[in-house]
Amino acid sequence: MLIKETNILFQNTMANRLIHETSPYLLQHAHNPVDWYPYGEEAFAAARESNRPLLISIGYSACHWCHVMEHESFSKPEIAEVMNRNFVCIKVDREERPDVDLIYMSAVQLLHNSGGWPLNCFALPDGSPFWGGTYFRPAQWTELLTHISELYHNSYRELESQALRLKEGIAGLSVIKTPENPSGIDSEFIDEVWDQLSQRFDSHHGGTIGAPKFPMPVVWQFGIEYYNNTGNQEALNHILMTLDAMARGGIYDQIGGGFARYSTDAKWKVPHFEKMLYDNAQLVSLYAEAYRISGNEALADTIRQTLAFIENELRSPEGAFYSALDADSEGVEGKFYVWTRDEIMGILPEYGELLSSYWGIGQEGKWENGNNILLRPFPDSVFASRNHLSEEELKQLVRMAASRLLKERNKRIRPGLDDKILASWNGMTIKAYADAYRVTMYHPWLDAAVKAARFVKTGMIQEDYSILRTWKNGSARIPGVLNDYAYLAEAFITLYQVSFDEEWLYTASRLTRYVLDNFTDPDSPLFWFTPTPAGNGNAIRIRETTDGVEPSGNAVMAKVLLYLENFCNNNDYGIRAREMVNTMLNRIEAYPSAYSCWASAAQMMAQGIRTLVITGPRANDYALQLLPKLNSSVTMAVSKQSSSVPVFLNRFRNGDTVIYDCIGNVCHAPVSKPEELEL
């Protein structure tokens, strides 16, 4: 086996192949002594030609333990020498290539029943995984590298057999058969799903039982929709308690706004400090609907602060949105966000004692090495009463103090910014701004949604309505996965609901048509995750169905098809959506926390989609009156004049403005004023 000596060892001052990439995560490794390849045919060809196994290392820029392993192992010449000599090493940004991550994460989960990042997977030269794990300490890593290399050269047949079993196992994860005798989707089924889900609720701290604690907005979105349809007060109470607990916890940035990815404990206290666009976007949508229902201004404050964080920290000059802020600064997790008591007292000498108590300094917020995580142990109403303040006085005081602390914090070395723009996460954020506008009628948020949507449409969606997933430095690249199409289609439908601009409905319809033409599996109603197999030569193709911190693209597509069935009068869309949900019935019922977006789609089917069709010269005016009053499950089709959208067929009346209240394609007699509707 011949290996060029120049590839064995790099000096830290030299760049490897990743220097030509745009991903911030890959660029973080561009000066490693490891001879990293980006994922692609060049690496696979090198593995074949040199008869070396592949080492596929996957992470993302805001990942704390990815940074640790980079520092401990990938930056060390002596460890890099072992990696370069024995492997063709590939570095992957999981956010750029979720299709690649899905394959190798599935392999590691099959091997160990768990996974995480950094993900380090070993594969045959064709990309077929045969073993892997997550984080390894340097000594472990060096020993493992030697062992795997020896196995590859001495026991290749065994590794080949292992790879085949894993490949079959990964393919098997996508095999989901429709129940032979489905129980049917009705209100009773939805009640059973909610009852099953509620068995794991944490009645003390909100959310679900256990730690670490993730916000899981898809779960609570299903819950809010369940309340909207049933009036179940216990459901609403738990959701509102959860949202309040998160907003008062350390997982929420009390002075800068925005949520961290999760808390390491059960009380929402200690965050894993990275802030992800997808979390904050989904949570804005969730808080918006909760605010519409409750009228609680604390929820509106959280919406305003979170969108201010997105605008201040993650908004690009073009109006689109970056991906994430790192957990670390100066190599220390959370250093940017924590405070000592002395710092608080020095910045706020007049009110330091009071505000230290407000934010739990030295008590509930106490953390490590004398540092504190800002949180709010008590609701503002309780704290104000105990300290003989009005709530308004407390709010003004906190606003002043937060401004001072934020000004001081901004002098610190900032966490790293992942400034790539992802189509799917921007779809979520467009929807978030539209949802926030819907319940507040604050027009700058609608403007922000439209500006981001315009950027994505012109910069990332091609003429044939295929999507390029990631944009950076003036150009888009990497073919989109199902989530990109699904999230953007849903976002554009939502944007149509609040802007009444049919361009967005048309774009959602074209994206859906592209999915039907390019992601369809002839053997299943579910869609493939990619239009073609991921992996160079190993032809592994997956249907991804689980709702996690992001909803399944399949579940979102089922909802999109149900919406478009109404707007387009296309029964085929509804038939496909119902087949998709029926296929998932057993999983929805057995594991609702992992299939909550599917449960939302099932609930849409059980209740029927309510659509208000408003036509005539005052259509927009009436729609704007109705918007803040409508729950998120109600759709609107609005047109002042003749339209080619099928939902408007025969719905215009000689210059009059009329409102049709429909469930599916069955409508009540039209009314002429918003106040005549039953809301």
Buried (B, 14 or more C-beta within 10 A) or exposed (E): EEBEEEBBBBEEEEEBBBEEBBBBBBBBBBBBBBBBBBBEEBBBBBBBEBEBBBBBBBBBBBBBBBBBBBEBBBBBBEBBBBBBBBBBBBBBBBBBBBBBBBBBBBBBBBBEEEBBBBBBBBBBBBBBBBBBBBBBEBEEBBEBBEEBBEBBEEEBEEBEEBBEEBBEBBBEBBEBEBEEEEEEBEEEBBBBBBEBBBEEBBEEBBBBEEBEBBBBBBBBBBBBBBBBBBEBEEBBEBBBBBBBBBBBBBBBBBBBBBBBBBBBBBBBBBBBBBBBBBBBBBBBBBBBBBBBBBEBEBBBBBBBBBBEBBBEBBBBEBBBBBBBBBBBBEEBBBBBBBBBBEBBBEBBEEBBBBBBBBBBBBEBBBBEEEBBBBBBBBEBEEBBBEEEBEBEEBBEBBEEBBEBBBEBBEEEEBBBBBBBBBBBBBBBBBBBBBBBBBBBEBEEBBBBBBBBBBBBBEBBBEEEBBBBBBBBEEEBBBBBBBBBBBBBBBBBBBBBBBBBBBBBBBBBBBBBEBBBEBBBEEEBBBBBBBBEBBBBEBBBBBBBBBBBBBBBBBBBBBBBBBBBBBBBBBEEBBEBBBBBBBBBBBBBBEBBBBBBBBBBBBBBBBBBBBBBBBBBEBBBBBBBEBBEEBBBBBBBBBBBEEBEBEBBEEBBEEEEBBBBBBEEEEBEEBBEEBEEBEE
